[in-house]
Amino acid sequence: MQLNELPEQMQGFMGQADTNGDGALSVDELKTGREKLHAERMAKLDTNGDGMTPTSAKSRSKSSRKRARAKLAPRQVEAPRQLPW
């Protein structure tokens, strides 16, 4: 995949992940970039340096996932009622 094929908002991260500078991303570059981004985010959440994220951050994340799943879940539709005649 070439970097210029990606949406503009993704090109910044992907550009950093392109460690050999060839303008394309290998699977290894994507994995390494994702791991680096994850480590950076965890470091921001780990405010006391114990390697764990605060409970409130976990709760917010869990709540966000729950809301997202609810939006994507198919809506339950009642079966049409039969008319009495």
Secondary structure, DSSP 8 states (H G I E B T S, - for coil): -BGGGS-HHHHHHHHHH-TT-SSB--HHHHHHHHHHHHHHHHHHH-TTSSS---HHHHHHHHHHHHHHHHHHS------------
